[in-house]
Amino acid sequence: MSPSAATHCINPGCSAPYPQPGHHKFCQRCGTALYLQQRYIPLQKLGSGGFSAIYTIWDLETRQEKVLKVLTTSSEKAEQLFVQEAIVLRSLHHPGVPKVADRHSSFTVKTPDREIHCLVMEKIIGKNLEEILAERYPQGCPEVLACEWLWQVATILNVLHKRKIVHRDIKPSNLMLRTDRGTFGETQLVLIDFGGAKSIDPNPSSTRLFSSGYSPPEQMSGGGSEPTADIYALGRTIIHLLTGRYPVEMEDIETGQLQWRNYAKVNPRLATLLDNMTHPTADRRLQSARSVKRELARLTTLRSRRNPFAKLTQTWPKIKQPFLPLGLAIAKTVRGTRRISAIAYRKVSFACLETLREMAWGGMGAIVGVLLGQSLITYTIWGDEFTNGMNHFIAQLALDVTIKVEPEMLVVAIAGLGTAWGLAEPKSYRQRSHPFFAGIGGFLSYAIGWLFWLGFPDSLQGQLLGFLGISVALLTLGLGLSDYVIIHVIASVFGTGVFFLGLLEWCNISLQTIPEVLSFSYFFLTTGVFVLMGMAIALSLSLSYFLVVPICQWLKGK
């Protein structure tokens, strides 16, 4: 394409911006440059709204059409948001976000009155979901389509939120369905209009930017910028797409919740997911885009993308007719296989990554705990004070067994604190306990387990298993796991015990060496034991959470 016919002046104050002769480099009416940065030529105005106008431009360097966003107001706050949008888009590289090539894509142009800010970005060919809803699905779009769009937008938000960016203006008109790319009928949603995007900040904002019907209550009242605001807006957007009705029309005036289920027949689990995304109270919503994807992946309504043979069958309509039944059967099988494979891949990948993360945190927590405990008993009097206090307490109990506490017990207890803190921090198993309180539980659990170790020295195997069982069981209880707690406790105790017994057998280590290893005579070996304990607990809990519990839930459902 060549921009030889006519060009468009981008000066908001120009009285006759179009048409301008294609060979002119300056507007005939106001004198504003038409060849921007000696590279971009404005061709036509696509629309305007808010504080900006959008133009199609021709890039002489890349020989492509692009989009130019022009700030039409001289407000200082609007300029700040405009510059912020440019910075955000330049930092993102995702097919679901308009691409801004480089820092030269943001510039200013002088007009007779002032300077105007400009931003060049990729041109997205397609329609937004508001237009698609009005044209194709006035009564609401199919559930499978809404699930696919929900998955794509949640994926985009996951990228944004990892970069500590909140979009703050998600709605159907800001979601475009790209038609210039895609293979075998696949389509890609693109999130546009980053003019209101902000860094994540829980503090109240001086800038109120909201879209009625989609923005959460805290955003409308000037609250902080949190990822849950995007989750809320996305949930309301999907409800609008499913029902075909503007969210405000279905809103309960007293509670602020949407009464929408009568307007769309959807899977009850999907409806619950959307209600959890759009709760008026931020703390009671799903807290991350990753959580949305995790819950969505569990729904049976999630389908793979469109028929991979769509383009082929459209190309040869006469040839396809005799093979249509066979093609439909194959396409159905492919869709089902792709869906199962995609869900399985996502779940297995997620489980492996979360397991590695928990194992790393558990091991690092144990290392920090051992080093901290060893420093306390070496360089302070806390070890002696702790020892005297524990021996006095045990003497008061008048037990039948003789237990003499040494300062090393403080190291063991603090190792338990560090391990529990590390296991609680990632929250991969929906741990409800705060890491601090989980750490206190870990301190007590390892201390109690060590008392058992000191009190029953006769059977080394029983002594080791007793220490591991008591420590691991109490530590697991202290993590505050939400469901199937008994299964998690049994799995962690059994898994840790099997791990250590198997390690002893595999390395051909005699049980007689265990007391020597745990006596802190070999500091690094002792530290290694507690690190392995933390990692073994994490691995056992992962097997329980990602494998055993889902099997139990499936059997319960059966």
NORCORLIN-V558316 format. One record per helix or strand. SS is the DSSP state (h for helix, s for strand). FROM is the first residue (numbers start at 1). LEN is the number of residues. If there is no record, write none. Layout:
ss = {SS | SS}
from = {FROM | FROM}
len = {LEN | LEN}
This chain:
ss = {s | s | s | s | s | s | s | s | h | s | h | s | s | s | h | h | s | h | s | s | s | s | h | s | h | h | s | s | h | h | h | h | h | h | h | h | h | h | h | h | h}
from = {6 | 20 | 26 | 33 | 35 | 40 | 52 | 64 | 76 | 97 | 103 | 106 | 115 | 126 | 129 | 143 | 165 | 172 | 175 | 188 | 198 | 201 | 217 | 225 | 227 | 247 | 251 | 258 | 261 | 268 | 282 | 289 | 310 | 317 | 382 | 408 | 435 | 460 | 485 | 511 | 523}
len = {2 | 2 | 1 | 1 | 2 | 10 | 8 | 8 | 16 | 1 | 3 | 5 | 8 | 3 | 8 | 20 | 2 | 3 | 4 | 4 | 2 | 1 | 4 | 1 | 17 | 4 | 1 | 1 | 3 | 10 | 3 | 9 | 6 | 63 | 16 | 18 | 21 | 19 | 22 | 7 | 35}
